[in-house]
Amino acid sequence: MKCVLLTLFPEMVRPHFDHSILKRAREKGLLDVEIVSLRDFGMGKHHVTDDVPYGGGPGMVLKPEPIFAALEAIRKTHPAGDFRVLVPSPSGVVFHHAMAFDFSKEEKVLVFICGRYEGIDARVLEGIAGEEISVGDYVLTGGELPALLMIDAAMRLIPGVLGATASLEEESFSQGMLDYPHYTRPEVFQGMKVPEVLLSGNHAAIEKWRREAAFLNTQNKRPDLLTSAK
C-alpha cells in the first residue's frame, strides 16, 4: 500500500510510522509512506498557505494554490490516473471496515490532503476528483489524525503485516460483529475469574463460546450491526 500525506506539520505524522507494526510493515515493503510538506508550496517568501475567509468569520482557510501546486508535484512522480485523492472531512462518507479493506487492496497511491484551521478552500474539492471521508461526527484540529487512523486500519489488513492472519478473521467487524472478550493470566484477578470454558482445553466448546460471546457483545453494544452480520 502506497500513501502520500500532504500536511502543514510533517513532524507531527512522521513518528507514527517509526514504531511497532507500521515500522515493520515499511521494512517489509508492504507499506510505502511519503510525507509532503504543504509549506514547501506556500506563496511568496513567507510560504503563506492560508488566508482569512471571504465573507468574514473566525479562523483561517487553507489557500487553493499551494494544494494544487503540491498535487502537481506529486503527479510528476505518480501520473494522475495512478493516485486517489482522499480528504478527511466531517462532511464526508463515514469511514468503516469495508472501506479500510478497499484501501488495503488499492493499487493506486492514496493521497491524503490534511486540512487545518477552518478548512480547505472549497475550490480544491471542486477542482480535483477527491473523496471526502469522515471518521465520526466530531471536529478535530486537522486532517492528520484521521489520515493516520485510516492508514492504520487499512494497512493491518494487508497479508503479511500482522503475524497471525487468524486474528484478522476473528476481530471486531471482520464478520460484521464485535469481537468476543479476551482474557490472559492471572486466572483470578480481584475476585474476577476467567470463564471456565476457556480453561477446559475443549476447542470446540471454546469456539462455540466465542461465537456466542461475540453475538451477545454485539447485541448489547452495537445491535445495529446484526442486520448485516455473517
C-alpha positions in Angstrom: 0.0 0.0 0.0 1.4 3.4 -1.1 0.4 6.6 0.6 1.2 10.3 0.4 0.3 12.7 3.2 0.1 16.3 2.3 0.3 18.2 5.6 1.4 21.5 7.2 3.0 19.5 10.0 5.2 16.7 8.7 6.9 16.2 12.1 3.5 15.5 13.6 2.9 12.4 11.5 6.3 11.1 10.7 7.0 9.4 14.1 3.8 7.4 13.8 5.4 5.2 11.1 8.6 4.6 13.0 7.3 2.2 15.6 5.6 -1.1 16.1 3.6 -2.8 13.3 3.8 0.1 10.9 7.6 0.2 11.1 7.8 -3.5 10.4 5.3 -3.1 7.5 7.6 -0.5 6.0 10.7 -2.6 6.5 8.9 -5.5 4.7 8.0 -3.2 1.8 4.3 -3.7 2.5 3.7 0.0 3.3 5.3 2.9 1.5 4.6 6.3 3.0 5.7 9.7 1.6 5.1 12.8 3.7 4.9 16.1 1.8 5.1 19.5 3.5 2.4 21.9 2.2 4.6 24.7 3.5 7.1 23.9 0.7 4.5 25.1 -1.8 3.4 28.2 0.1 3.0 31.6 -1.5 5.8 34.2 -1.6 8.9 34.5 0.5 7.0 33.6 3.7 5.4 30.5 2.1 1.9 31.5 3.0 -0.6 28.7 2.9 -3.7 30.2 4.5 -5.8 33.4 4.4 -8.9 35.0 6.0 -12.2 33.7 4.8 -14.3 35.7 2.3 -17.4 36.9 4.0 -15.7 37.3 7.3 -15.8 35.0 10.3 -13.2 33.5 12.6 -10.1 31.4 11.8 -8.1 30.9 8.6 -8.7 28.9 5.4 -6.1 26.9 3.5 -5.5 28.5 0.2 -6.0 26.5 -3.0 -2.8 27.5 -4.8 -0.3 25.6 -2.5 -2.5 22.5 -2.6 -2.8 22.4 -6.4 0.9 23.1 -6.7 1.7 20.2 -4.3 -0.6 17.8 -6.2 1.0 18.9 -9.5 4.4 18.0 -8.0 3.1 14.6 -6.8 1.7 14.0 -10.4 5.3 14.2 -11.7 6.1 11.1 -9.7 2.7 9.5 -9.9 0.6 10.1 -13.0 -2.9 11.5 -12.3 -4.5 8.1 -13.1 -2.3 6.3 -10.6 -3.4 8.1 -7.5 -6.6 8.5 -5.5 -7.1 11.8 -3.5 -8.7 11.5 -0.1 -9.7 14.4 2.0 -10.5 13.9 5.7 -13.6 16.0 6.4 -16.7 15.9 8.7 -18.7 16.3 5.6 -17.5 13.0 4.1 -18.8 9.5 4.0 -18.2 7.8 7.4 -15.1 5.5 7.3 -15.8 1.8 8.1 -14.2 -1.6 7.9 -15.1 -2.4 4.3 -13.6 0.9 3.2 -10.4 0.0 5.1 -10.3 -3.3 3.3 -10.8 -1.5 -0.1 -7.9 0.8 0.7 -5.7 -2.2 1.6 -6.2 -3.6 -1.9 -5.9 -0.3 -3.7 -3.2 -0.3 -6.4 -3.3 3.4 -6.8 -1.3 5.7 -4.5 -3.6 7.1 -1.7 -3.0 10.8 -1.4 -4.4 12.3 1.8 -4.9 16.1 1.9 -4.8 17.0 5.6 -6.8 20.2 6.2 -6.2 22.7 9.1 -7.8 25.7 10.7 -11.3 26.4 9.4 -10.8 24.0 6.5 -9.8 24.0 2.8 -10.9 26.4 0.1 -13.9 24.7 -1.5 -12.4 25.1 -4.9 -9.9 22.4 -4.1 -12.6 19.8 -3.9 -14.3 21.3 -6.9 -11.2 21.1 -9.0 -9.9 17.6 -8.1 -11.5 14.2 -8.1 -11.2 14.0 -4.3 -13.2 11.9 -1.9 -14.3 13.4 1.4 -14.1 10.8 4.3 -15.2 11.3 7.9 -14.0 9.4 10.9 -17.0 10.4 13.0 -19.4 13.1 13.9 -17.0 15.4 15.7 -14.4 18.0 14.6 -10.6 17.7 15.1 -7.9 20.3 14.7 -6.7 18.9 11.5 -6.8 16.0 9.0 -3.6 14.4 10.1 -5.2 12.1 12.8 -8.0 10.9 10.6 -5.4 10.2 7.8 -3.3 8.2 10.2 -6.3 6.3 11.5 -7.4 5.3 8.0 -3.9 4.2 7.0 -3.5 2.2 10.2 -6.9 0.5 9.8 -6.2 -0.4 6.1 -2.5 -1.4 6.5 -3.1 -4.1 9.1 -5.5 -5.9 6.6 -2.6 -6.4 4.1 -1.4 -10.0 4.1 1.9 -10.3 5.9 1.6 -7.2 8.1 0.2 -9.0 11.1 1.9 -12.1 12.4 -1.3 -14.2 12.6 -3.9 -13.9 9.9 -6.4 -15.6 12.2 -6.5 -12.5 14.3 -7.9 -10.6 11.4 -10.7 -13.2 10.8 -11.8 -13.1 14.4 -11.5 -9.4 15.4 -14.3 -6.8 15.5 -16.1 -6.0 12.2 -14.4 -8.8 10.2 -17.6 -10.8 10.4 -19.9 -7.8 10.8 -19.9 -8.2 14.6 -17.9 -7.0 17.5 -15.1 -9.3 18.9 -15.6 -11.7 21.8 -14.0 -10.8 25.2 -10.3 -11.7 25.7 -8.6 -12.9 28.8 -5.0 -13.7 29.9 -3.2 -14.6 33.1 -3.8 -14.5 36.0 -6.8 -16.9 36.2 -8.3 -14.9 39.0 -7.9 -11.1 39.4 -9.5 -9.1 42.2 -12.1 -11.8 42.5 -12.9 -11.8 38.8 -12.4 -15.2 37.1 -11.7 -16.3 33.6 -14.7 -18.2 32.1 -14.2 -21.9 32.8 -14.7 -23.0 29.2 -11.5 -21.1 28.2 -9.5 -23.2 30.7 -11.1 -26.5 29.5 -8.9 -27.3 26.5 -12.0 -28.2 24.6 -11.5 -26.3 21.4 -15.0 -27.0 20.0 -16.6 -25.6 23.2 -14.3 -22.6 23.2 -15.1 -21.8 19.6 -18.9 -22.1 20.4 -18.4 -19.8 23.5 -16.5 -17.2 21.4 -19.2 -17.1 18.7 -22.0 -16.7 21.3 -19.9 -14.1 23.3 -19.3 -12.1 20.1 -23.0 -12.2 19.3 -24.0 -11.1 22.8 -21.3 -8.4 22.8 -22.7 -7.0 19.6 -26.3 -7.3 20.7 -25.6 -5.4 23.9 -23.4 -2.7 22.4 -24.0 -2.4 18.7 -27.3 -4.1 17.8 -27.3 -2.2 14.5 -24.5 -4.3 13.2 -26.5 -7.6 13.5 -28.6 -6.7 10.4 -25.5 -7.4 8.2 -23.5 -9.8 10.4 -22.4 -13.1 9.0 
